Amino acid sequence: MYTDVVLALHITVGVLALTLGPLALLAAWRRGAVNPAATAYHWAVLGVCVSAAALVAAAPARLWWLLPIAAASYALALLGFRAARRPGSRARRLHLHGQGGSYIALVTALLVVSVGSPLAWIAPTLIGSPLITWAIRREEARPATRVLDASGTSVLDA
């Protein structure tokens, strides 16, 4: 009973995180604010991590591999979430890296459970890492913009 409830919760927050991930990555970057999709994604990934830990506690010999993926996924989601709240191009790169990396970890776990092929362990990284690199390079190529405070005074280059 316990495992069934935790598994249902894990699947629910996992589907939510997998749905919100692309929205969080594609949403426009707004200075000083995290978009709602990114905030919801962060909390959904935390839910996946916590529910994964509960599942591993119920069957450690069978599900041990789930915990490192869940922890890495949340660590990267937290990096992306916190970076989005900071100014500057370095923070934007960290945001893309964190959000993208956490999504790769979520997709990896999904494919390992669903497909079971050894390719499931590496395909998300082989596909996702170049996309993250492309997005970061694209971000670096954008011209710097001025950040203004409430009075219209330039604060720093973003």
Secondary structure by P-SEA (a helix, b strand, c coil): caaaaaaaaaaaaaaaaaaaaaaaaacccccccccaaaaaaaaaaaaaaaaaaaaaaacccccaaaaaaaaaaaaaaaaaaaaaacccaaaaaaaaaaaaaaaaaaaaaaaaacccccccccccccccaaaaaaaaaaaaaccbbbbbcccccccccc
